[in-house]
Each structure stands twice: as structure tokens, then as C-alpha cells.
Amino acid sequence: MYLSLENINNLDYIISGLNDIEEDDQKEKFLHEHIEDADLFLETIKKVNKNKIPIGKKKAKRKNKEVIEMDLYKEEDIYTILCEKNNVEIMEEYSLADLKRMYASIYEKSPTSNYTKEKIVSILRNRMHTMRRAEAFALLAEKRNMKK
């Protein structure tokens, strides 16, 4: 048995698509649209033991992909989004993948896999508040220096 590049790309497309979908009914619909036997596919995927996969070139490609994703959002843009919208609006408007890209562009690393939309928005908002406090302290220092 030999998997061609096209087969591998198809598998990547399906797995990435499943990871981006949050609702179970949408996942089932996606599976039935893209896979002949969804049950067999899911049972096969469950058998994969990530610890036994060799890590040769895989790491290098993944790192390059993360760098590309980090460049999608600038810190100023994220700051503007956080100022203009509340947490609920942000979570409705942006997907988990988008929020992870925002996180990655600020912290230059991907968030852990267990981070939810709420957690990422909370972390980004805390960063914004920290930046505001830093700006306020800088202004206080400038005012003190001007008085002297």
C-alpha cells in the first residue's frame, strides 16, 4: 500500500476541516460529504498513536506553517478588535482557529490544544489591560520627569 501526495493532502484537508468545526452535527455532515464510510474512517483515525510517529521533517514544516499564521494579525489590529467588541461578540465573529492565530501572532507560539475560545479571548484581553497599565506608568514617569 502506498499513499500518494494527493491522498495525504486529502487526509490533511479532512482532518483540518474536522478540527475547525465545533458543532457535532456539522462534523457529521462534513464527514458524510467527504468520506465514503465515516465510521470506518473514525475508527482508523482513533488507532493512530502520535507517540510512535517519527518526528523527522514533520517538525520543520509545522514550524514554518506557524510562522506564516503568526503574520496574519498585527498586535494593533487585535488591540482595536478588543477595544471595539466585547468577549461574546468576538467569540461569535471569530473561529477558534482565528483566535489561535491572534494568540500566535502576539506570543509567537501556538496556544496549547486545550485552550477554548473563552480562554484565548480572556488571555488577549488581559494582555491589552497589561499594555494599558504599562502605557499609564510610562505617562506617569514622563510627568514626573517634566516636573523636575
Backbone torsions as a table, in degrees:
resi	resn	phi	psi	omega
1	MET	NA	138.3	-177.6
2	TYR	-139.6	126.4	176.9
3	LEU	-94.9	123.2	178.8
4	SER	-78.3	168.6	177.8
5	LEU	-59.5	-38.0	179.1
6	GLU	-63.6	-42.3	177.7
7	ASN	-61.8	-42.0	-179.6
8	ILE	-66.2	-42.3	177.5
9	ASN	-63.8	-38.3	176.9
10	ASN	-63.6	-43.6	178.4
11	LEU	-62.5	-43.3	177.7
12	ASP	-60.7	-43.1	179.0
13	TYR	-60.0	-44.0	-178.1
14	ILE	-68.2	-45.4	-179.1
15	ILE	-66.1	-43.6	177.8
16	SER	-63.0	-40.7	177.7
17	GLY	-61.0	-43.8	178.5
18	LEU	-63.7	-39.7	-179.3
19	ASN	-67.1	-29.3	-178.7
20	ASP	-82.6	-18.8	-179.1
21	ILE	-88.5	134.5	-176.2
22	GLU	-102.0	-30.8	-176.1
23	GLU	-91.0	137.7	-175.4
24	ASP	-63.4	-38.9	-179.1
25	ASP	-66.6	-34.3	176.6
26	GLN	-69.8	-34.8	177.3
27	LYS	-64.2	-44.4	179.2
28	GLU	-62.4	-43.1	178.4
29	LYS	-60.8	-45.1	178.7
30	PHE	-59.4	-45.8	-179.7
31	LEU	-61.0	-45.7	-177.6
32	HIS	-68.3	-25.8	177.5
33	GLU	-78.1	-28.0	-171.4
34	HIS	-113.6	-9.5	-174.5
35	ILE	-132.7	137.2	-179.0
36	GLU	-67.4	-47.9	-180.0
37	ASP	-125.9	93.5	-175.2
38	ALA	-63.1	-39.3	-178.9
39	ASP	-63.9	-44.7	178.0
40	LEU	-63.6	-41.2	178.4
41	PHE	-59.9	-48.4	-178.5
42	LEU	-63.7	-41.0	178.0
43	GLU	-63.8	-38.3	179.5
44	THR	-68.0	-44.1	179.5
45	ILE	-63.2	-36.4	-179.9
46	LYS	-64.4	-23.4	-178.8
47	LYS	-76.2	-15.3	-176.8
48	VAL	-68.0	126.9	176.4
49	ASN	-106.2	104.0	-175.1
50	LYS	-60.9	-27.3	-178.4
51	ASN	-69.2	-20.9	-177.5
52	LYS	-98.7	4.0	178.8
53	ILE	-84.5	128.6	178.3
54	PRO	-64.7	147.8	-172.8
55	ILE	-107.0	20.5	-177.4
56	GLY	-42.6	-100.6	-175.6
57	LYS	-82.8	-12.3	-176.1
58	LYS	-57.0	-43.6	-178.1
59	LYS	-62.4	-45.1	-176.8
60	ALA	-62.3	-44.3	179.2
61	LYS	-63.2	-42.9	-178.3
62	ARG	-63.6	-39.6	-179.8
63	LYS	-63.4	-42.3	177.2
64	ASN	-62.4	-39.3	179.6
65	LYS	-63.6	-40.7	179.1
66	GLU	-63.9	-39.0	179.5
67	VAL	-62.3	-41.5	178.5
68	ILE	-62.1	-45.1	-178.5
69	GLU	-67.3	-28.2	179.9
70	MET	-68.0	-26.7	-175.8
71	ASP	-82.6	-1.7	-176.6
72	LEU	-72.1	-35.3	-177.5
73	TYR	-119.9	138.4	174.4
74	LYS	-99.1	152.1	-176.7
75	GLU	-59.1	-36.9	179.3
76	GLU	-63.9	-39.2	179.1
77	ASP	-65.3	-42.6	179.1
78	ILE	-64.8	-41.4	178.4
79	TYR	-59.3	-42.9	178.8
80	THR	-63.7	-44.1	178.7
81	ILE	-59.6	-44.7	-178.3
82	LEU	-66.9	-32.0	179.3
83	CYS	-74.2	-35.9	-173.7
84	GLU	-85.3	-24.0	-172.5
85	LYS	-128.0	152.5	174.3
86	ASN	-87.1	174.2	-174.8
87	ASN	-59.2	-42.1	-177.9
88	VAL	-63.8	-43.9	178.9
89	GLU	-62.5	-40.6	179.7
90	ILE	-64.8	-44.4	-178.4
91	MET	-67.1	-30.8	177.4
92	GLU	-75.1	-37.1	-174.2
93	GLU	-81.4	-33.5	-174.5
94	TYR	-112.3	141.3	177.9
95	SER	-77.8	168.0	176.8
96	LEU	-60.6	-38.8	178.7
97	ALA	-62.8	-40.8	177.7
98	ASP	-63.2	-44.6	-179.9
99	LEU	-64.4	-37.1	176.7
100	LYS	-65.2	-36.7	177.1
101	ARG	-65.9	-39.1	177.1
102	MET	-61.4	-47.1	178.8
103	TYR	-58.0	-46.6	-177.8
104	ALA	-64.4	-35.3	-178.7
105	SER	-72.0	-26.1	178.0
106	ILE	-85.7	-47.9	-173.7
107	TYR	-94.2	-3.2	179.0
108	GLU	57.1	31.6	171.2
109	LYS	-159.9	154.6	-179.6
110	SER	-75.6	147.1	176.3
111	PRO	-70.1	159.7	178.4
112	THR	-64.6	157.6	-172.7
113	SER	-66.8	-20.5	-178.6
114	ASN	-87.3	2.0	179.1
115	TYR	-72.4	129.3	177.3
116	THR	-95.0	174.2	177.1
117	LYS	-57.6	-45.7	-178.2
118	GLU	-59.1	-43.9	-178.3
119	LYS	-64.5	-44.2	-178.4
120	ILE	-66.6	-43.9	179.0
121	VAL	-62.1	-40.8	178.9
122	SER	-62.3	-43.1	179.3
123	ILE	-64.3	-44.1	179.4
124	LEU	-63.9	-41.1	179.7
125	ARG	-66.2	-40.2	176.9
126	ASN	-61.5	-38.6	177.0
127	ARG	-62.8	-42.2	179.7
128	MET	-61.4	-43.9	179.6
129	HIS	-64.8	-37.8	177.6
130	THR	-63.3	-41.3	178.7
131	MET	-64.3	-40.2	178.1
132	ARG	-63.0	-42.2	178.7
133	ARG	-63.4	-41.7	179.1
134	ALA	-62.2	-41.7	177.7
135	GLU	-63.0	-41.1	179.9
136	ALA	-64.1	-42.2	177.9
137	PHE	-64.5	-37.8	178.5
138	ALA	-64.1	-40.7	177.7
139	LEU	-64.8	-40.1	177.4
140	LEU	-61.6	-42.0	179.6
141	ALA	-64.9	-39.8	178.1
142	GLU	-63.7	-42.5	179.7
143	LYS	-63.5	-40.2	178.0
144	ARG	-63.5	-42.4	-179.5
145	ASN	-66.6	-34.6	179.1
146	MET	-69.0	-34.0	179.6
147	LYS	-70.0	-28.8	-178.1
148	LYS	-77.1	NA	NA
